[in-house]
Amino acid sequence: MARDKMDLTGQQYGRLTVLSEAPKKGTRRYWTCQCECGTIKNVQQAHLRNGSISSCGCKLREYEDLTGRRFGKLTVIKEGKYVTKEVKNKFKSNPYQNFITERYWVCQCDCGNITEVLSYILTNEGTKSCGCLTVEIGTKNIMKFMSENKKIKYLVGKRFGYYEITWYTDYKNPIRKLCKCVLCGDEKLLTITSLSKKPKCRRKGHHKRLPKDIDLVGLTFNHLTVIKKSEDKNGKNYWLCKCSCGNEKHVRQDHLIQERTKSCGCLRNVKKPKIDLRGKRFGRLIAVSPTSERKHGHVVWLCECDCGNNEHYVESVYLTSGQTKSCGCLKQSMDYINLREKLEDQRVEGVNTSLLKANMRSDNKSGVKGVYYHKKTGKWYAQLVVKGKTYRSSTSKNKEDAIRARKELEEKYHKPYLEAKQNDDA
């Protein structure tokens, strides 16, 4: 049964009064409406009924003029931009589209900054400054908290490694702090524990984002502490640094930051402490004594294996890292065990099913597995072996008869084992 068309003539929707039906656009119905301001406009029927359009547009243009008014530290100077947004109503069974207009106002703060603020945020006192008020209140709260808790130091402005503390995220729980890399400007939240370790900036391309007028004085790079700027050489920046041993050295800026130069050269003379592995066990190996041989800069140790091999030489790095655990016997035993387990999985009643499906041998001259030609008799025959027993067909002058006999033997002797294996896997 056809549904009767809805007639909206004469009905009122907000400021709009329906005059007559307008031409359709596609499958959508439109109505000619007159606004209270006198404007005639064609409006879609769905927008009239759900209330998303209630005027010709004059309602959107009507707003309260806030010019000259004061909100906290902000004084409204002039009207700014306005943006129309499409918002989905989630509270209806049939969601429809609503359009809202967000108007901005250009405001000047008492501190001199210019900012743009949304109209409803101003009127509801959601914003009272350009952001400086938050800093002032936060600083007062932090200082008050620090005076009550003398154990916690006021660390804003202090440097730890590459990072300088710029702000506390929460004055009531000042554990995490907003820090800024003094070299590339990367901001990060860090705790006191991580700051005490003098962290380094791990940002990708960190050394490529350095400003030209960067100041490294006071920063420490490994064993070098920057004292002052020195003369440039070949277009490269150099800094005078003091090493932890007391010597001074001129170092290139990129070598400092990329840690290509870590000291004045004194680290080369520091010998690494020797590690004594004598008597320690590493898997099946026991380190006996070091030898005079060196491989790749590592000491070669004489080791004894549990299998009875008393002369096996291993580099110390392979012992300590766990890469070598035996003289080779462990790998052989594991390979044997793995092979036996794999073969046992393929067996059905003592028959290895993987051999039944094996490929034809490379020296086969007949072209068919299990089919042979007897030179003395000049005849063909087929055979197969199951559980050590050989089954042969009768000889024939035709090769096709031997191939047919081979398939019959496979059907009789191979198929039961293959089906049993397939059922076990399923």
HELIX and SHEET records of a PDB file:
HELIX    1   1 GLN A   45  ASN A   50  1                                   6    
HELIX    2   2 CYS A   58  ARG A   61  1                                   4    
HELIX    3   3 SER A  119  THR A  123  1                                   5    
HELIX    4   4 CYS A  132  GLU A  148  1                                  17    
HELIX    5   5 ILE A  192  SER A  196  1                                   5    
HELIX    6   6 HIS A  206  LYS A  208  5                                   3    
HELIX    7   7 GLN A  253  ILE A  257  1                                   5    
HELIX    8   8 CYS A  266  ASN A  269  5                                   4    
HELIX    9   9 SER A  316  SER A  321  1                                   6    
HELIX   10  10 CYS A  329  GLN A  346  1                                  18    
HELIX   11  11 THR A  353  LEU A  356  1                                   4    
HELIX   12  12 LYS A  399  LEU A  409  1                                  11    
HELIX   13  13 GLU A  410  HIS A  414  3                                   5    
HELIX   14  14 LYS A  415  ASP A  425  1                                  11    
SHEET    1   A 4 GLN A  12  TYR A  13  0                                        
SHEET    2   A 4 LEU A  16  LYS A  25 -1                                        
SHEET    3   A 4 ARG A  28  CYS A  35 -1                                        
SHEET    4   A 4 ILE A  40  GLN A  44 -1                                        
SHEET    1   B 4 ARG A  70  PHE A  71  0                                        
SHEET    2   B 4 LEU A  74  LYS A  88 -1                                        
SHEET    3   B 4 GLN A  97  CYS A 109 -1                                        
SHEET    4   B 4 ILE A 114  LEU A 118 -1                                        
SHEET    1   C 4 ARG A 159  PHE A 160  0                                        
SHEET    2   C 4 TYR A 163  TYR A 168 -1                                        
SHEET    3   C 4 ARG A 176  CYS A 181 -1                                        
SHEET    4   C 4 GLU A 187  THR A 191 -1                                        
SHEET    1   D 4 THR A 220  PHE A 221  0                                        
SHEET    2   D 4 LEU A 224  LYS A 229 -1                                        
SHEET    3   D 4 TYR A 238  CYS A 243 -1                                        
SHEET    4   D 4 GLU A 248  ARG A 252 -1                                        
SHEET    1   E 4 ARG A 281  PHE A 282  0                                        
SHEET    2   E 4 LEU A 285  LYS A 295 -1                                        
SHEET    3   E 4 HIS A 298  CYS A 305 -1                                        
SHEET    4   E 4 HIS A 312  GLU A 315 -1                                        
SHEET    1   F 2 ARG A 347  VAL A 348  0                                        
SHEET    2   F 2 VAL A 351  ASN A 352 -1                                        
SHEET    1   G 3 VAL A 371  HIS A 374  0                                        
SHEET    2   G 3 LYS A 379  VAL A 386 -1                                        
SHEET    3   G 3 LYS A 389  ARG A 392 -1                                        
END                                                                             
